[in-house]
Amino acid sequence: MRRYWSTPITHPDASVDSRLDPRLCRAATIAQERANARSKARCWQAVKQALVASGVIKSYPKTSYASQAGDELVRDFGFKRLPVHDQFAAPIGSVLVFGHGTEGHVVIRTKSGFASDYWTSNRCKYPLVAVYGKFSS
């Protein structure tokens, strides 16, 4: 016999980490405002645009694949890898990189979900590689 829960699974809203650059919260808002209802397979492009538009980074990243996002953000833009291993525990504005073949997948954590070229409140089905953030100077 199968049993189904009558209430949906909900996750708590993300918190703001005061050590992170406040412009990351703005990047999350920009990404969410520009997000589509469905994926257009342009997640890294959308995240790059939100980071530049918010002023977190000054120039447009050059890498093509989302799987390369974390390395480039650390190497060229002053981001640090955060000690977070659950995507729902990531602070608002952090950049989450997921493994999925050579392309990968990347999102920005918003208050109640995740945004890239689309917005969702659901867990990503791909394995979480790392979470990145930029600390205030």
C-alpha positions in Angstrom: 0.0 0.0 0.0 1.3 3.4 -0.9 0.9 6.5 1.2 1.0 10.0 -0.1 1.5 13.1 2.0 -1.3 15.6 1.6 0.9 18.6 2.2 3.6 19.6 -0.3 7.2 19.6 0.8 8.3 23.2 1.5 11.7 24.5 2.2 12.5 27.6 4.3 13.3 30.8 2.6 17.0 31.5 2.1 18.8 33.9 4.4 21.1 36.8 3.7 24.7 36.3 4.7 25.9 39.7 5.9 29.5 38.8 5.0 28.6 38.5 1.3 28.6 41.5 -1.1 25.1 43.1 -0.9 25.1 43.4 -4.7 24.7 39.7 -4.9 21.1 40.1 -3.5 20.5 42.6 -6.3 21.9 40.0 -8.8 19.4 37.5 -7.5 16.5 39.9 -7.9 17.6 40.8 -11.5 17.9 37.1 -12.4 14.5 36.4 -11.0 12.9 39.4 -12.8 14.4 38.3 -16.2 13.7 34.6 -15.7 11.4 32.7 -18.1 8.8 30.2 -17.1 10.8 27.4 -18.8 14.4 26.9 -19.5 15.9 28.2 -22.8 19.2 26.3 -22.1 21.0 29.6 -21.4 21.5 29.4 -17.7 25.1 30.6 -17.6 24.4 33.5 -19.9 21.5 34.6 -17.7 23.6 34.4 -14.5 26.5 36.3 -16.2 24.1 39.1 -17.3 22.6 39.4 -13.8 26.1 39.6 -12.1 27.2 42.3 -14.6 23.9 44.3 -14.3 24.1 44.3 -10.5 27.7 45.5 -10.5 29.1 42.4 -8.7 31.5 41.9 -11.6 32.8 44.5 -14.0 33.2 42.5 -17.2 31.3 39.8 -18.9 32.8 36.3 -18.1 34.3 34.5 -21.2 33.6 30.9 -20.5 30.9 29.1 -22.5 29.8 26.3 -20.2 28.2 26.5 -16.8 30.5 23.8 -15.6 33.4 26.3 -16.0 31.6 29.1 -14.1 33.0 28.4 -10.6 36.6 28.3 -11.7 36.3 31.6 -13.7 34.4 33.4 -10.9 37.2 32.4 -8.4 40.1 33.1 -10.7 39.0 36.3 -12.3 36.3 38.0 -10.2 37.2 37.4 -6.5 34.6 34.8 -5.6 35.2 32.2 -2.9 33.9 28.7 -2.6 31.4 28.5 0.3 31.2 25.6 2.7 27.7 24.7 1.7 26.6 21.2 0.6 22.8 21.6 0.4 21.4 23.9 -2.3 18.6 25.1 0.0 21.2 26.2 2.6 22.9 28.5 0.2 22.6 32.2 1.1 20.7 34.7 -1.2 22.8 35.7 -4.2 25.2 32.8 -4.1 26.0 31.1 -7.4 25.4 27.4 -7.4 27.1 25.1 -10.0 25.7 21.7 -10.8 27.4 18.9 -12.7 25.6 17.7 -15.8 27.9 16.4 -18.5 30.4 18.8 -20.0 27.8 21.7 -20.0 26.7 21.8 -16.4 24.1 24.0 -14.9 24.3 27.2 -12.9 21.8 29.2 -10.9 21.6 32.2 -8.4 19.9 31.5 -5.1 16.9 33.8 -4.6 14.8 34.2 -1.4 12.4 31.4 -2.3 14.1 29.5 -5.1 16.7 29.5 -7.8 17.0 31.7 -10.9 19.0 31.5 -14.2 17.2 31.6 -17.6 14.2 30.3 -15.7 13.0 30.4 -12.1 12.1 27.4 -9.9 11.5 26.7 -6.2 12.4 23.0 -6.8 15.6 21.2 -6.1 17.9 20.8 -9.1 18.1 17.1 -10.1 21.8 17.4 -11.0 24.5 16.9 -8.3 25.7 20.1 -6.6 29.4 20.7 -7.4 30.0 23.9 -5.4 28.5 27.1 -4.1 30.3 30.4 -4.6 29.9 33.9 -3.1 31.8 37.2 -3.1 32.7 38.7 0.2 32.3 42.4 1.0 35.6 44.3 1.0 
